[in-house]
Structures are given as C-alpha cells and as structure tokens.
C-alpha cells in the first residue's frame, strides 16, 4: 500500500508506516498507527469496536481498556479530546467515526479530497442527537450553561432507553449550532435531532422543544414547557433544567416510538428486520384489544426469530401477556401471566439495567398479587429511568390494589406530568379515580374518571367505574343511563364479568361494594 492520507495537519504514509507533521516524523506506536489508518480510510461510516478488534488485532482477545488507550493517543495526535470530539466521535453502543476532511494521494499520484459524506442513519436502533438549547433574550451568553444543562440531562435520560442510540454530549455539543439538520444527521449518523430555545422574564418563561427528521429536515413535533421563577438567579431556576428535561425526555421517547411504528407501515413485511417487527408490535400493543394484543405477540416472536437476544422484544412479549391478562380470555389468564414472568426474566437477564424490562417484570408480579416483589422491581425501573412515566403509573397501580391508595396519588400525578400525551393516559386517569374512590373522595374520583373517558383509545372499564361511582353517591338515574351505555359498548357485561375483572385485588371488600353499586344501576348478575 503506497497511499498517503492528509488530515488534521498530519500525513499518514502507508508505505513507510509513518505519520508526519510539517514534514517531520511523529513517534507513534504500531497499533495506534493501525487504528488511525483504519478509522481514516473508513471515515465515511461508523467503525465498531468489534471491527477494530478483528482488523487491527486479527481477532485476538484484547481488553477495551487497550482500545480506549489507543483512541486517547489518536485524539491527542489530531488535537482532539474525548470531551470535545471535534474530529473523532464516539457513538454510544456503536463505535467510532473520524469526521474531519481527508485528502488521499493514491499510488498512481491521483488525489482525492473527501469531506464527511452522508451515511445511513443508525437503524436499528433509532438514533437521536440533542443539541444545547438556545438562550433567547438578554445576557444569553452568561446563561448558556442552562441550555447545555437541559440538553445534557435529556441525553442522560434518553440514553436509559436501550432501544435508542443517543449521541454523547461531547459529539453533539461540538457541532456548529448553525448547521442544518441534514448536515448534523450526516456528521453524526443520526435519524433525528432535538433542539430547543429558552425564553424567560422575571416572572418565568417557557422552553420550546422541537424534534426534526434529519433526512428531510421536516419538523415532526414541537411543544412548549412553561416554568415560573423569581428571577434568573433564583434557587428555583437551579432545579428547573432537571424538571423540564424529565418532561421533554418522557414526551420524546414515546413520540419516537410512534414515528418508527408509522414508518413500518410503509415497509413491505418481507423487508422487515428485528426492530421493524418490534415497532409494528408496539403499534398493535397500545390498541388494547384481544386481537391486537395477539397480533403484537406474533410480531414480537418474529423479532426474536431475527435476534433471539433482543431484550426489547422479550419484554414486549411479556407486556403483551400482561395486557392479555386484562383483555384476553379469563381461562387463559394464568398462562399469560406465567409467560409474562418468564419473558420478562429473560429480558432482565439480557439487559438487567433496562427500565422497560424491570417494568414488565414488576407488572407481572403485581397482577399475581406478589406486591412486595412488584414494588421492588418497579422502584428499580424508576431508578433506572426517572423519566419513565409508565413505571410511576405501574407502582401507583400496585399501591392502589394493595390497599395503599393514598401512597399511589402522587405517583399518578407524576406519571401524567411526565407524559401528557401517553397512549396509556386514559389508564392513568382511570386508576387515579379508582384510588380516590377507595378513599371516599368522590368528587375528585368523578373528575378523573370523566377525564379518562375523554381519551380517544379508552376501553369500557372507566364507564363501569363511573356507573359504580354515581350509584355510590345515590345518583341512580345517572348511573342507570351510564349502565345502558356500558352494555352497548361491552355487550354481555355482567356482575360475574366485573368480578373476574378484579382478579388482581388484594382484598374483596371494595370489590363487593363496587359490584353492589353496579347492581343498583341495573347491571345483571350473569
């Protein structure tokens, strides 16, 4: 090989195995030379750690610390750092990429100048970069740390969702903020870009966040998050970035899931890979019907045919079984819950620190009335990802059916605050109403069950709760009218059916009270 590569003020001479700066040779270890050469000659794409181990060390067993040492030396050589990552990016869970311009002088004296060329977005998993949020208004440079702090917190929270690839802050913060989404997508190899602006005055302000498709530059989502403070230096502002970051991260993660699900609709099933099957499965999962949940399980199994170690598919399969315990045939409930336990345990074995895996296991344990174990798992899910709204809801549900409804209320509030457009929102409201019903706080219970009924994907159950609640308060005419609506939506609904709906309850006193109210409203026994 007689090529010479020029980049970052250096010449890499393959024939002489030499690196020169300003014509003078630079002392360099052979493995550093080999790693640098491989990264520069493949600068049009991400190079994985396994690929470097295979090509540079010929597949010999080498510690990651050895590779990290070589990368650190290369960064020093090209005037870069692990924090700045201006030229050499570290892509979490993926590998490395040199993004600076490279000039190649080939053996026939031809010269080829190359800048970073577009690469395919990392898919799967879905990839996103988060830029520092822009400060709008006076003294914006003095408070740039706030915008960086919010972005850094969002990166940390999104990275806890193991189905996402999130670019490290050292890479995304080094990008020119005036670059277009297409340019940023090309440089970082991502499909999506999250940006934002912070506006304030003495009384408060708002944070505007935007999600953009890097390939097309199309705006996919935007939302404003208001906040209050008593001045830019107030103590309340010090906690504001973390709170807003939690809300944005909790909103973005399910939104990305929905977008990816829609993309699979435009694909032919014969072109699907493991993650395509997962996204299609989640689309069916949140439709809350026996047929859709069964279809979701089919797609999760197809994903596992592609990759039997895909933890997300195993946890999804477990969660579909959890939902079938509610919406499937009662005679198959025990089988579904045992499958949920088995698949969620398998997911945890593959990725023990993933919040969704712990969440699926905790939900399974709760429905089997193993409440202390469920609480422990769900608390681990929250610890793994403090912006995961469903984990807060699941723990609240556990407390509600475990005769601890008072402890559940702040958790329901947290779940709704984190994910105000969640596909489970009707359940958040309904179970909060259920907890308030148990506490005899009837006015609040009615408000929340009616909020549940306003959601587009609501099922029959909040109608049953409203019926029982109205009868409890002596409003029999209203309760009877609701019962008639319930019978139309859920033909065959009876007291016997309602009783088996409460298979997860710890004690039966409240269940008997609920059923008596339904009977008073005219619901038949069988």
Secondary structure, 3 states (H helix, E strand, C coil): CCCEEEECCEEEECCCCEEEECCEEECCCHHHHHHHHHHHHCCCCCECHHHHHHHHCCCCCCCHHHHHHHHHHHHHHHCCCCCCCCCEEEECCCEEEECCCEEEECCCCCEEEECCCCCCCCCCCEEEEECCCEEECCCCHHHHHHHHHHHHHHHHHHCCCCCEEECCHHHHCCCCCCCCHHHHHHHHCCCEEEEEEEEECCCEEEEEEEEEECCCCCEEEEEEEEEECCCCCCHHHHHHHHHHHHHHHHHHHHHHHHHHHHHHHCCCHHHCCHHHHHHHHHHHHCCCCHHHHHHHHHHHHHHHHHCCCCHHHHHHHHHHHHHHHHHCCHHHHHHHHHHHHHHHHHHHHHCCCCHHHHHHHHHHHHHCCCHHHHHHHHHHHHHHCCCCHHHHHHHHHHHHHCCCHHHHHHHHHHHHHHCCCCCCHHHHHHHHHHHHHHCCCHHHHHHHHHHHHCCCCCCCHHHHHHHHHHHHCCCHHHHHHHHHHHHHHCCCCCHHHHHHHCCCCCCCHHHHHHHHHHHHCCCCCC
